[in-house]
Amino acid sequence: MRKLFWIALMGAGCVLAQNGRTLQVEVTYTGSGTVDASHKIYVALWDSAEVSSAMPVQVKSLDTKHGTVTFMDVEKSPAYVSTAYDPSGSWDAQSPPPSGTSLGIYSANPPKPDPIEVAPGKTAKVKVTFDDTNKVP
């Protein structure tokens, strides 16, 4: 009986892995700030278009002006993506972005985010380019 339980559990795990959603976000920051290990770009994954009032589901960072982050096991589709660059180098993305932080969003009509469809078992790819035009006051 115990052996059957483990076989069933392992089989369920394989099904879950096959249905995983992946989202790759290629980010380009064209602003004037220096991006390095101390002054990172943070890429946030959201499960709602309410990016200003909710908490992100996942956050990844980049230490270059152009790079790609990958979100594995995206649980909800559509997904939404925003970016933030803190020139002070003192923000760790565990709280709302501080004053002066440059913001970007995956959208054709900012500040409203565009939905990103992420199909089960597939990898969706999007590009976000931002600069210093939109900043936290």
DSSP file (Angstrom, degrees, kcal/mol; ACC not computed):
  #  RESIDUE AA STRUCTURE BP1 BP2  ACC     N-H-->O    O-->H-N    N-H-->O    O-->H-N    TCO  KAPPA ALPHA  PHI   PSI    X-CA   Y-CA   Z-CA
    1    1 A M     >        0   0    0      0, 0.0     4,-2.0     0, 0.0     5,-0.1   0.000 360.0 360.0 360.0 -45.8    0.0    0.0    0.0
    2    2 A R  H  >  +     0   0    0      1,-0.2     4,-2.0     2,-0.2     5,-0.2   0.894 360.0  53.4 -62.0 -39.9    2.8    2.4    1.0
    3    3 A K  H  > S+     0   0    0      1,-0.2     4,-2.1     2,-0.2    -1,-0.2   0.901 107.4  50.6 -62.6 -41.8    4.6    1.7   -2.3
    4    4 A L  H  > S+     0   0    0      1,-0.2     4,-2.6     2,-0.2    -1,-0.2   0.888 107.4  54.8 -62.4 -39.7    1.5    2.5   -4.3
    5    5 A F  H  X S+     0   0    0     -4,-2.0     4,-2.5     1,-0.2    -2,-0.2   0.934 109.9  45.6 -59.6 -47.5    1.1    5.8   -2.5
    6    6 A W  H  X S+     0   0    0     -4,-2.0     4,-2.6     2,-0.2    -1,-0.2   0.876 112.0  51.3 -66.3 -37.9    4.7    6.9   -3.4
    7    7 A I  H  X S+     0   0    0     -4,-2.1     4,-2.2     2,-0.2    -1,-0.2   0.925 112.4  46.6 -63.9 -44.0    4.2    5.8   -7.0
    8    8 A A  H  X S+     0   0    0     -4,-2.6     4,-2.1     2,-0.2    -2,-0.2   0.906 112.9  49.7 -63.7 -42.0    1.0    7.8   -7.2
    9    9 A L  H  X S+     0   0    0     -4,-2.5     4,-1.9     2,-0.2    -2,-0.2   0.907 111.4  48.0 -65.0 -42.5    2.6   10.8   -5.6
   10   10 A M  H  X S+     0   0    0     -4,-2.6     4,-1.8     1,-0.2    -1,-0.2   0.887 110.8  52.0 -65.8 -38.3    5.6   10.7   -7.9
   11   11 A G  H  X S+     0   0    0     -4,-2.2     4,-1.8     1,-0.2    -2,-0.2   0.892 108.3  50.7 -64.0 -40.1    3.3   10.4  -10.9
   12   12 A A  H  X S+     0   0    0     -4,-2.1     4,-2.2     1,-0.2    -1,-0.2   0.883 107.7  54.1 -64.8 -38.5    1.3   13.5   -9.8
   13   13 A G  H  X S+     0   0    0     -4,-1.9     4,-2.2     1,-0.2    -1,-0.2   0.879 106.5  51.6 -63.2 -38.5    4.6   15.4   -9.4
   14   14 A C  H  X S+     0   0    0     -4,-1.8     4,-1.9     2,-0.2    -1,-0.2   0.889 109.0  50.4 -65.8 -39.2    5.5   14.6  -13.0
   15   15 A V  H  X S+     0   0    0     -4,-1.8     4,-1.4     2,-0.2    -2,-0.2   0.913 110.2  50.2 -64.1 -43.1    2.2   15.8  -14.2
   16   16 A L  H  < S+     0   0    0     -4,-2.2     3,-0.3     1,-0.2     4,-0.3   0.908 109.9  50.2 -62.1 -41.9    2.6   19.1  -12.3
   17   17 A A  H >< S+     0   0    0     -4,-2.2     3,-1.0     1,-0.2    -1,-0.2   0.880 108.9  52.2 -65.0 -37.5    6.1   19.6  -13.8
   18   18 A Q  H 3< S+     0   0    0     -4,-1.9    -1,-0.2     1,-0.2    -2,-0.2   0.771 109.7  49.6 -69.5 -26.2    4.8   19.0  -17.3
   19   19 A N  T 3< S+     0   0    0     -4,-1.4   102,-0.4    -3,-0.3    -1,-0.2   0.366  83.4 130.0 -93.9   5.1    2.0   21.6  -16.8
   20   20 A G    <   -     0   0    0     -3,-1.0   101,-1.5    -4,-0.3     2,-0.4  -0.252  50.7-139.2 -62.2 144.9    4.4   24.3  -15.5
   21   21 A R        -     0   0    0     53,-0.3    53,-2.5    99,-0.2     2,-0.4  -0.875  16.3-165.2-105.0 139.2    4.2   27.8  -17.0
   22   22 A T  E     -a  123   0A   0    100,-2.1   102,-2.7    -2,-0.4     2,-0.5  -0.973   4.8-166.3-126.2 139.7    7.4   29.7  -17.7
   23   23 A L  E     -aB 124  71A   0     48,-2.5    48,-3.2    -2,-0.4     2,-0.5  -0.981   2.4-164.3-128.3 120.9    7.8   33.4  -18.4
   24   24 A Q  E     -aB 125  70A   0    100,-3.1   102,-2.3    -2,-0.5     2,-0.6  -0.904   6.6-165.3-103.4 128.7   11.0   34.9  -19.8
   25   25 A V  E     -aB 126  69A   0     44,-2.9    44,-2.2    -2,-0.5     2,-0.6  -0.953   6.6-157.6-119.0 114.7   11.2   38.7  -19.6
   26   26 A E  E     -aB 127  68A   0    100,-2.9   102,-2.9    -2,-0.6     2,-0.4  -0.819  19.0-163.4 -89.8 122.1   13.9   40.5  -21.6
   27   27 A V  E     -aB 128  67A   0     40,-3.5    40,-2.2    -2,-0.6     2,-0.4  -0.893  15.4-176.3-115.1 135.4   14.6   43.8  -20.0
   28   28 A T  E     -aB 129  66A   0    100,-2.5   102,-2.4    -2,-0.4     2,-0.6  -0.983   6.6-165.4-129.4 120.9   16.4   46.9  -21.4
   29   29 A Y  E     +a  130   0A   0     36,-3.1   102,-0.2    -2,-0.4     6,-0.1  -0.932   9.9 176.4-104.8 118.9   17.0   49.9  -19.2
   30   30 A T        +     0   0    0    100,-2.7   101,-0.2    -2,-0.6   102,-0.1   0.223  42.1 116.5-106.2  12.1   18.0   53.0  -21.3
   31   31 A G  S    S-     0   0    0     99,-0.4    -2,-0.1   100,-0.1   100,-0.0  -0.067  78.5-105.2 -74.0 179.4   18.1   55.4  -18.5
   32   32 A S  S    S+     0   0    0      2,-0.1    -1,-0.1     0, 0.0    99,-0.0   0.578  82.3 107.3 -85.1 -10.9   21.1   57.3  -17.2
   33   33 A G  S    S-     0   0    0      1,-0.1     2,-0.5    52,-0.0    -4,-0.0  -0.277  72.8-114.9 -72.1 154.6   21.7   55.3  -14.1
   34   34 A T        -     0   0    0     53,-0.1     2,-0.6    30,-0.0    -1,-0.1  -0.779  26.6-154.8 -86.9 126.0   24.6   52.8  -13.6
   35   35 A V        +     0   0    0     -2,-0.5    30,-0.3    -6,-0.1     2,-0.2  -0.911  36.5 125.9-105.1 122.8   23.3   49.2  -13.2
   36   36 A D  S    S-     0   0    0      3,-1.2     3,-0.3    -2,-0.6    28,-0.1  -0.813  76.0 -61.8-154.8-167.4   25.6   46.9  -11.3
   37   37 A A  S    S+     0   0    0      1,-0.2     3,-0.2    -2,-0.2    27,-0.1   0.755 135.3  40.0 -61.9 -25.0   25.6   44.5   -8.3
   38   38 A S  S    S+     0   0    0      1,-0.2     2,-0.5    25,-0.1    -1,-0.2   0.688 118.5  46.0 -95.3 -21.7   24.7   47.4   -6.0
   39   39 A H  S    S+     0   0    0     -3,-0.3    -3,-1.2    24,-0.1    -1,-0.2  -0.769  83.7 176.8-124.8  82.5   22.2   49.2   -8.2
   40   40 A K        -     0   0    0     -2,-0.5    46,-1.1    51,-0.2     2,-0.5  -0.389  32.3-127.1 -92.2 161.6   19.9   46.5   -9.6
   41   41 A I  E     -CD  62  85B   0     21,-2.3    21,-2.5    44,-0.2     2,-0.5  -0.927  27.0-150.6 -99.8 130.1   16.9   46.4  -11.8
   42   42 A Y  E     -CD  61  84B   0     42,-3.2    42,-1.9    -2,-0.5     2,-0.5  -0.893   5.4-159.7-106.2 133.5   14.0   44.5  -10.2
   43   43 A V  E     -CD  60  83B   0     17,-3.2    17,-2.6    -2,-0.5     2,-0.4  -0.957  11.1-159.7-113.9 121.6   11.5   42.6  -12.3
   44   44 A A  E     -CD  59  82B   0     38,-2.8    38,-1.9    -2,-0.5     2,-0.5  -0.859   7.4-151.2-109.2 136.3    8.2   41.8  -10.6
   45   45 A L  E     -CD  58  81B   0     13,-2.8    12,-2.9    -2,-0.4    13,-1.1  -0.897  18.4-171.1-102.1 129.7    5.7   39.2  -11.6
   46   46 A W  E     - D   0  80B   0     34,-2.9    34,-2.1    -2,-0.5     5,-0.1  -0.893  26.3-155.6-121.4 150.0    2.1   39.9  -10.7
   47   47 A D  S    S+     0   0    0     -2,-0.3     2,-0.3    32,-0.2    -1,-0.1   0.248  83.2  47.5-104.7  11.4   -1.1   37.8  -10.9
   48   48 A S  S    S-     0   0    0     32,-0.1     6,-0.1    28,-0.0    32,-0.1  -0.983  79.6-124.6-146.8 152.8   -3.4   40.8  -11.2
   49   49 A A  S    S+     0   0    0     -2,-0.3     2,-1.8     1,-0.2     3,-0.2   0.560  94.0  92.2 -73.5  -7.6   -3.5   44.0  -13.2
   50   50 A E    >>  +     0   0    0      1,-0.2     4,-1.1     2,-0.1     3,-0.9  -0.424  46.6 152.3 -83.8  62.1   -3.6   45.9   -9.9
   51   51 A V  T 34  +     0   0    0     -2,-1.8    -1,-0.2     1,-0.2    -2,-0.1   0.690  65.1  55.9 -70.9 -18.0    0.1   46.3   -9.7
   52   52 A S  T 34 S+     0   0    0     -3,-0.2    -1,-0.2     1,-0.1    -2,-0.1   0.682 117.0  31.6 -87.7 -16.3    0.0   49.4   -7.6
   53   53 A S  T <4 S+     0   0    0     -3,-0.9     2,-0.2     2,-0.1    -2,-0.2   0.439 109.9  65.5-120.8  -0.1   -2.1   48.0   -4.8
   54   54 A A  S  < S-     0   0    0     -4,-1.1    -8,-0.0    -6,-0.1     0, 0.0  -0.567  80.1-105.9-113.4 178.0   -1.1   44.3   -4.6
   55   55 A M        -     0   0    0     -2,-0.2    -2,-0.1     1,-0.0    -3,-0.1  -0.860  39.5-108.8-102.7 141.4    2.1   42.4   -3.7
   56   56 A P        -     0   0    0      0, 0.0   -10,-0.2     0, 0.0     3,-0.1  -0.335  14.0-138.8 -67.1 153.2    4.1   40.7   -6.5
   57   57 A V  S    S+     0   0    0    -12,-2.9     2,-0.3     1,-0.3   -11,-0.2   0.876  84.8   1.5 -77.1 -41.1    4.1   37.0   -6.7
   58   58 A Q  E     -C   45   0B   0    -13,-1.1   -13,-2.8     2,-0.0     2,-0.4  -0.980  62.6-157.7-144.8 153.1    7.8   36.8   -7.5
   59   59 A V  E     -C   44   0B   0     -2,-0.3     2,-0.3   -15,-0.2   -15,-0.2  -0.998  10.9-179.5-135.1 132.4   10.7   39.2   -7.9
   60   60 A K  E     -C   43   0B   0    -17,-2.6   -17,-3.2    -2,-0.4     2,-0.3  -0.859  14.5-142.2-122.9 160.9   13.9   38.7   -9.8
   61   61 A S  E     -C   42   0B   0     -2,-0.3     2,-0.3   -19,-0.2   -19,-0.2  -0.904   7.6-159.5-128.0 156.8   16.9   41.0  -10.3
   62   62 A L  E     -C   41   0B   0    -21,-2.5   -21,-2.3    -2,-0.3   -26,-0.2  -0.958   9.5-162.6-126.4 147.4   19.4   42.0  -13.0
   63   63 A D  S    S+     0   0    0     -2,-0.3     2,-0.3   -23,-0.2   -26,-0.1   0.056  73.8  66.5-117.5  24.5   22.7   43.7  -12.5
   64   64 A T  S    S-     0   0    0    -28,-0.1   -23,-0.1   -23,-0.1   -28,-0.1  -0.947  85.3-117.9-136.9 158.8   23.1   44.8  -16.1
   65   65 A K  S    S+     0   0    0     -2,-0.3   -36,-3.1   -30,-0.3     2,-0.4   0.727 105.3  34.5 -69.9 -21.1   21.2   47.3  -18.3
   66   66 A H  E    S+B   28   0A   0    -38,-0.2     2,-0.3     2,-0.0   -38,-0.2  -0.985  82.2 112.9-137.1 125.1   20.1   44.6  -20.6
   67   67 A G  E     -B   27   0A   0    -40,-2.2   -40,-3.5    -2,-0.4     2,-0.4  -0.975  50.6-106.3-172.3-179.8   19.3   41.0  -19.6
   68   68 A T  E     -B   26   0A   0     -2,-0.3     2,-0.3   -42,-0.3   -42,-0.2  -0.980  18.9-165.6-128.7 135.4   16.6   38.3  -19.2
   69   69 A V  E     -B   25   0A   0    -44,-2.2   -44,-2.9    -2,-0.4     2,-0.5  -0.894  11.9-147.5-114.1 151.8   15.0   36.9  -16.1
   70   70 A T  E     -B   24   0A   0     -2,-0.3     2,-0.6   -46,-0.2   -46,-0.2  -0.978   3.1-158.7-124.4 125.2   13.0   33.7  -16.1
   71   71 A F  E     -B   23   0A   0    -48,-3.2   -48,-2.5    -2,-0.5     3,-0.4  -0.908  16.4-160.6-101.0 119.6   10.0   33.1  -13.9
   72   72 A M        +     0   0    0     -2,-0.6   -50,-0.2     1,-0.2     3,-0.2  -0.634  65.9  18.9 -96.3 156.6    9.3   29.3  -13.4
   73   73 A D  S    S-     0   0    0    -52,-0.3     2,-0.5    -2,-0.2    -1,-0.2   0.883  72.2-168.6  53.7  47.3    6.1   27.8  -12.3
   74   74 A V        -     0   0    0    -53,-2.5   -53,-0.3    -3,-0.4    -1,-0.2  -0.568   2.9-163.3 -65.8 117.4    3.9   30.8  -13.1
   75   75 A E        +     0   0    0     -2,-0.5     2,-0.4    -3,-0.2    -1,-0.2   0.783  62.0  43.8 -80.4 -28.2    0.7   29.8  -11.3
   76   76 A K  S    S-     0   0    0    -55,-0.0    -1,-0.1   -30,-0.0   -30,-0.0  -0.945  74.8-127.1-128.3 139.8   -1.8   32.1  -12.9
   77   77 A S  S    S+     0   0    0     -2,-0.4     2,-0.2    40,-0.1    40,-0.1  -1.000  86.9  45.8-129.6 132.9   -2.4   33.3  -16.5
   78   78 A P  S    S-     0   0    0      0, 0.0     2,-0.3     0, 0.0    39,-0.2   0.432  81.0-173.2 -76.2 159.5   -2.6   36.0  -17.5
   79   79 A A  B     -G  116   0C   0     37,-2.5    37,-2.3    -2,-0.2     2,-0.3  -0.729  10.1-147.2-113.7 167.1    0.4   37.4  -15.7
   80   80 A Y  E     -D   46   0B   0    -34,-2.1   -34,-2.9    -2,-0.3     2,-0.4  -0.965   7.3-155.1-136.9 151.1    1.7   41.0  -15.6
   81   81 A V  E     +D   45   0B   0     33,-0.3    25,-2.4    -2,-0.3     2,-0.3  -0.986  12.0 174.9-134.3 138.1    5.2   42.4  -15.3
   82   82 A S  E     -DE  44 105B   0    -38,-1.9   -38,-2.8    -2,-0.4     2,-0.3  -0.933  13.9-149.6-133.3 162.2    6.8   45.6  -14.0
   83   83 A T  E     -DE  43 104B   0     21,-2.6    21,-2.3    -2,-0.3     2,-0.3  -0.925   9.1-173.0-130.0 154.9   10.3   46.8  -13.6
   84   84 A A  E     -DE  42 103B   0    -42,-1.9   -42,-3.2    -2,-0.3     2,-0.5  -0.980   7.4-165.3-149.9 136.1   12.1   49.1  -11.2
   85   85 A Y  E     -DE  41 102B   0     17,-2.5    17,-2.4    -2,-0.3   -44,-0.2  -0.988   7.5-160.3-123.1 123.4   15.6   50.6  -11.0
   86   86 A D    >   -     0   0    0    -46,-1.1     3,-0.9    -2,-0.5    15,-0.1  -0.893   3.5-166.3-105.1 109.4   16.7   52.2   -7.8
   87   87 A P  T 3  S+     0   0    0      0, 0.0    -1,-0.1     0, 0.0   -53,-0.1   0.705  84.1  64.4 -68.8 -18.0   19.7   54.6   -8.4
   88   88 A S  T 3  S-     0   0    0      1,-0.1   -49,-0.0   -49,-0.0    12,-0.0   0.783  92.8-141.5 -75.9 -25.1   20.5   54.8   -4.6
   89   89 A G  S <  S+     0   0    0     -3,-0.9    -1,-0.1   -49,-0.1   -49,-0.0   0.610  76.1 101.4  75.3  11.3   21.3   51.1   -4.4
   90   90 A S        +     0   0    0    -51,-0.0     2,-0.4     2,-0.0   -51,-0.1   0.472  54.1  92.5-106.4  -3.4   19.7   50.8   -1.0
   91   91 A W        -     0   0    0     -5,-0.1   -51,-0.2     1,-0.1    -5,-0.1  -0.751  46.7-173.8 -95.4 138.1   16.3   49.2   -2.0
   92   92 A D        -     0   0    0     -2,-0.4    -1,-0.1   -50,-0.0    -2,-0.0   0.256  45.9-113.0-113.6  11.1   16.0   45.4   -1.8
   93   93 A A  S    S+     0   0    0      3,-0.1    -2,-0.1     1,-0.1    -9,-0.0   0.653  88.9 113.1  67.1  18.0   12.5   45.1   -3.4
   94   94 A Q  S    S+     0   0    0      2,-0.1    -1,-0.1     0, 0.0    -3,-0.0   0.405  81.4  28.9 -95.4   0.7   11.0   43.9   -0.1
   95   95 A S  S    S-     0   0    0      1,-0.0    -2,-0.1     3,-0.0    -4,-0.0  -0.876 110.1 -61.4-145.1 172.8    8.9   47.1    0.3
   96   96 A P  S    S-     0   0    0      0, 0.0    -2,-0.1     0, 0.0    -3,-0.1  -0.285  70.9 -88.7 -59.2 150.0    7.4   49.6   -2.1
   97   97 A P        -     0   0    0      0, 0.0     3,-0.1     0, 0.0     2,-0.0  -0.324  46.4-121.2 -64.2 141.1    9.9   51.4   -4.3
   98   98 A P    >   -     0   0    0      0, 0.0     3,-1.8     0, 0.0    38,-0.3  -0.246  41.9 -68.5 -78.0 167.9   11.4   54.6   -2.7
   99   99 A S  T 3  S+     0   0    0      1,-0.2     3,-0.1    38,-0.2    36,-0.0  -0.262 120.9  30.0 -53.6 136.3   11.3   58.1   -4.2
  100  100 A G  T 3  S+     0   0    0     36,-2.9     2,-0.3     1,-0.3    -1,-0.2   0.312  81.6 140.4  94.0  -8.0   13.4   58.4   -7.3
  101  101 A T    <   -     0   0    0     -3,-1.8    35,-2.2   -15,-0.1     2,-0.3  -0.539  51.2-130.3 -71.7 128.3   13.0   54.8   -8.4
  102  102 A S  E     -EF  85 135B   0    -17,-2.4   -17,-2.5    -2,-0.3     2,-0.3  -0.635  27.7-156.1 -79.2 135.5   12.6   54.5  -12.2
  103  103 A L  E     +E   84   0B   0     31,-3.3    31,-0.4    -2,-0.3    28,-0.3  -0.868  17.3 175.3-119.6 147.3    9.6   52.4  -13.2
  104  104 A G  E     -E   83   0B   0    -21,-2.3   -21,-2.6    -2,-0.3     2,-0.3  -0.934   6.3-167.8-139.8 164.9    8.6   50.4  -16.3
  105  105 A I  E     -E   82   0B   0     -2,-0.3     2,-1.1   -23,-0.3   -23,-0.2  -0.993  34.5-107.5-153.0 148.3    5.8   48.1  -17.2
  106  106 A Y  S    S+     0   0    0    -25,-2.4     8,-2.8    -2,-0.3     2,-0.3  -0.696  74.1 119.9 -77.3 104.6    4.9   45.6  -19.9
  107  107 A S        -     0   0    0     -2,-1.1    -2,-0.1     6,-0.2     5,-0.0  -0.963  62.1-150.8-167.9 144.1    2.3   47.7  -21.7
  108  108 A A  S    S+     0   0    0     -2,-0.3    -1,-0.1     1,-0.2    -2,-0.0   0.677 107.4  33.4 -86.2 -22.5    1.4   49.3  -25.0
  109  109 A N  B >  S-H  112   0D   0      3,-0.5     3,-1.4    -3,-0.1    -1,-0.2  -0.596 102.2-130.4-133.7  71.4   -0.6   51.9  -23.0
  110  110 A P  T 3  S+     0   0    0      0, 0.0    -3,-0.0     0, 0.0    -4,-0.0  -0.261  83.2  33.9 -59.0 149.3    1.1   52.6  -19.7
  111  111 A P  T 3  S+     0   0    0      0, 0.0    -7,-0.0     0, 0.0    -3,-0.0  -0.982 107.0  76.9 -91.5   5.6    0.4   52.8  -16.8
  112  112 A K  B <  S-H  109   0D   0     -3,-1.4    -3,-0.5    -7,-0.1    -4,-0.2  -0.638  83.2-130.5 -76.4 121.7   -2.2   50.1  -17.5
  113  113 A P        -     0   0    0      0, 0.0    -6,-0.2     0, 0.0   -31,-0.1  -0.413  13.0-127.3 -72.8 146.9   -0.3   46.7  -17.7
  114  114 A D        -     0   0    0     -8,-2.8   -33,-0.3   -33,-0.2     2,-0.1  -0.739  27.2-113.4 -89.1 140.4   -0.9   44.4  -20.6
  115  115 A P        -     0   0    0      0, 0.0     2,-0.5     0, 0.0   -35,-0.2  -0.457  22.1-149.6 -71.8 146.6   -1.8   40.8  -19.8
  116  116 A I  B     -G   79   0C   0    -37,-2.3   -37,-2.5    -2,-0.1     2,-0.5  -0.966  10.0-142.5-118.2 113.2    0.7   38.1  -20.7
  117  117 A E        -     0   0    0     -2,-0.5     2,-0.5   -39,-0.2   -40,-0.1  -0.637  17.2-172.7 -77.7 125.6   -0.9   34.7  -21.6
  118  118 A V        -     0   0    0     -2,-0.5     3,-0.1     6,-0.1   -95,-0.1  -0.927  12.1-151.5-123.3 103.9    1.3   31.9  -20.2
  119  119 A A    >   -     0   0    0     -2,-0.5     3,-2.0     1,-0.1   -97,-0.3  -0.430  30.5 -91.6 -77.0 147.2    0.0   28.5  -21.4
  120  120 A P  T 3  S+     0   0    0      0, 0.0  -100,-0.2     0, 0.0   -99,-0.2  -0.330 112.2  10.2 -56.8 133.7    0.6   25.3  -19.4
  121  121 A G  T 3  S+     0   0    0   -101,-1.5     2,-0.2  -102,-0.4  -100,-0.2   0.531 113.0 102.9  75.9   6.3    3.8   23.6  -20.4
  122  122 A K    <   -     0   0    0     -3,-2.0  -100,-2.1  -103,-0.2     2,-0.5  -0.735  66.7-129.4-118.8 166.1    4.9   26.5  -22.5
  123  123 A T  E     -a   22   0A   0     -2,-0.2     2,-0.3  -102,-0.2  -100,-0.2  -0.975  19.1-159.0-116.2 119.3    7.3   29.4  -22.2
  124  124 A A  E     -a   23   0A   0   -102,-2.7  -100,-3.1    -2,-0.5     2,-0.4  -0.758   8.2-157.6 -92.8 144.3    6.0   32.9  -22.9
  125  125 A K  E     +a   24   0A   0     -2,-0.3     2,-0.3  -102,-0.2  -100,-0.2  -0.987  16.1 168.0-127.8 130.9    8.6   35.6  -23.9
  126  126 A V  E     -a   25   0A   0   -102,-2.3  -100,-2.9    -2,-0.4     2,-0.4  -0.918  23.2-137.6-135.4 163.0    8.1   39.4  -23.6
  127  127 A K  E     -a   26   0A   0     -2,-0.3     2,-0.4  -102,-0.2  -100,-0.2  -0.972  12.6-170.7-123.1 137.9   10.3   42.5  -23.8
  128  128 A V  E     -a   27   0A   0   -102,-2.9  -100,-2.5    -2,-0.4     2,-0.4  -0.992   3.2-176.7-128.0 123.3   10.2   45.5  -21.5
  129  129 A T  E     +a   28   0A   0     -2,-0.4     2,-0.3   -24,-0.2   -24,-0.3  -0.977  14.6 161.4-117.5 132.2   12.2   48.6  -22.2
  130  130 A F  E     -a   29   0A   0   -102,-2.4  -100,-2.7    -2,-0.4   -99,-0.4  -0.954  14.4-178.2-146.0 166.0   12.1   51.5  -19.8
  131  131 A D        -     0   0    0    -28,-0.3     3,-0.3    -2,-0.3  -100,-0.1  -0.482  53.2 -68.1-140.1-151.5   14.1   54.7  -18.9
  132  132 A D  S    S+     0   0    0      1,-0.2     3,-0.1    -2,-0.2   -28,-0.0   0.240  97.2 100.7 -97.4  13.2   13.9   57.5  -16.3
  133  133 A T  S    S+     0   0    0      1,-0.2     2,-0.6   -30,-0.1    -1,-0.2   0.919  81.3  46.4 -65.1 -45.3   10.7   59.0  -17.6
  134  134 A N  S    S+     0   0    0    -31,-0.4   -31,-3.3    -3,-0.3     2,-0.3  -0.886  75.0 165.4-105.7 116.3    8.5   57.5  -15.0
  135  135 A K  B     -F  102   0B   0     -2,-0.6   -33,-0.2   -33,-0.2   -36,-0.1  -0.926  44.7-102.2-129.1 153.5    9.7   57.7  -11.4
  136  136 A V              0   0    0    -35,-2.2   -36,-2.9    -2,-0.3   -35,-0.1  -0.595 360.0 360.0 -67.7 127.0    8.3   57.3   -8.0
  137  137 A P              0   0    0      0, 0.0   -38,-0.2     0, 0.0    -1,-0.2   0.520 360.0 360.0 -63.5 360.0    7.7   60.9   -6.7
